[in-house]
Amino acid sequence: MSVGSAYSLIHDSLIFSKVCARWEVKELAEQRKRKHFDVCSQHLARYREERDNFLQQIATGDETWIHSYEPESKRQSMQCKHPLSPVAKKFKMQPSAGKLMMTDFWDSQGRVLESYQNVEQLSQVQRIVTFFREN
């Protein structure tokens, strides 16, 4: 069977088409959503009372794992599907052991701290986070 005949059979007769998987967003648990809502409500109430003075006191941070792995490409995730088949889903891969943690902290004036640690240095990050939480 030729490639053209196989293509015609799959696409025209069986009505299959190639599609790419779609990323699924990780959904927050109800308890976590409630906690986020409560914190936002408290911040809004304080802002209504204190205005810009409240904004000057906010410091925020983010910790992000930087993994050393190559995710599946969009082309690699393509597959044939029938119109009545369910939508293909693509979940994030489990990262390899090679990773760094990037930590950033900001206040109203700009970036306060940016650091990168490997797994062995995380105790240092915990000390920094504890310092910011206590002060």
C-alpha positions in Angstrom: 0.0 0.0 0.0 1.4 3.4 -0.9 1.8 6.3 1.4 -0.9 8.3 -0.5 -3.3 5.4 -0.2 -2.7 5.0 3.5 -3.2 8.7 4.0 -6.4 8.7 2.0 -7.7 5.7 4.0 -6.9 7.2 7.4 -8.0 10.8 6.7 -10.8 10.4 4.1 -12.4 7.1 4.9 -11.8 6.8 8.7 -11.9 10.6 9.2 -8.9 10.7 11.5 -6.8 13.8 11.8 -3.5 14.7 13.5 -3.8 16.9 16.6 -1.4 18.1 19.3 -2.0 17.5 23.0 -3.1 20.4 25.1 -1.5 21.4 28.4 -3.8 20.8 31.4 -3.6 23.4 34.2 -3.1 22.0 37.6 -6.2 22.8 39.6 -6.0 24.1 43.1 -7.8 22.3 45.9 -10.8 24.0 47.5 -8.9 24.6 50.8 -6.1 26.3 48.9 -8.5 28.4 46.9 -10.2 29.5 50.2 -6.8 30.4 51.7 -5.8 32.5 48.7 -9.2 34.3 48.8 -8.9 35.0 52.5 -5.4 36.5 52.2 -6.4 38.6 49.2 -9.4 39.9 51.2 -7.2 40.9 54.1 -4.8 42.7 51.8 -7.7 44.6 50.1 -9.1 45.6 53.5 -5.7 46.9 54.7 -5.2 48.7 51.4 -8.5 50.5 51.8 -7.4 51.7 55.2 -3.7 52.5 54.6 -3.5 53.2 50.8 0.1 53.6 49.6 1.6 53.1 53.0 0.4 49.5 52.9 1.9 49.0 49.4 5.3 50.2 50.6 5.4 47.4 53.2 4.8 44.5 50.9 7.7 42.2 50.0 7.1 39.2 47.9 9.1 36.2 46.7 9.1 33.3 44.4 10.9 30.0 44.4 11.1 28.1 41.1 12.7 24.8 40.4 14.8 24.9 37.2 14.9 21.3 35.9 17.4 19.9 33.4 15.3 17.8 31.1 13.9 18.2 27.6 10.1 18.1 27.4 8.4 16.3 24.6 8.1 18.6 21.6 4.7 19.6 20.1 5.5 17.5 17.0 6.5 14.5 19.1 3.2 14.6 20.9 1.1 14.6 17.7 -1.1 11.6 17.2 -4.0 10.5 14.9 -7.5 10.8 16.3 -11.0 10.3 15.2 -13.4 13.3 15.5 -15.4 11.5 18.2 -12.2 10.6 20.2 -11.6 12.6 23.4 -9.2 15.5 23.3 -5.5 14.4 23.8 -4.0 15.7 27.1 -0.4 16.2 27.8 0.8 16.3 31.4 4.0 17.7 32.5 6.9 15.2 32.7 8.6 14.2 35.9 11.8 16.2 36.0 15.2 14.6 36.2 17.4 14.7 39.4 19.4 17.6 37.9 17.8 20.8 39.2 18.4 24.2 40.8 16.1 26.4 42.8 15.9 30.0 41.8 14.8 32.4 44.5 13.7 36.0 43.9 12.4 38.6 46.4 11.0 42.0 45.5 9.7 45.0 47.3 8.2 48.3 46.0 11.6 49.5 45.0 12.6 46.5 42.9 14.5 43.2 43.3 15.9 42.6 46.7 17.4 39.2 46.2 18.0 36.7 43.4 19.8 33.5 44.1 20.4 30.0 42.6 21.0 27.0 44.8 21.4 23.3 44.0 19.8 20.7 46.2 22.7 20.7 48.7 22.4 24.4 49.3 18.7 24.5 50.2 19.3 24.8 53.9 20.7 28.3 53.1 17.5 29.2 51.2 15.4 28.1 54.2 17.4 30.5 56.5 16.8 33.3 54.0 13.0 32.5 53.8 12.8 32.3 57.6 14.6 35.7 57.9 12.1 37.4 55.6 9.1 35.8 57.4 10.3 36.9 60.8 11.3 40.5 59.8 
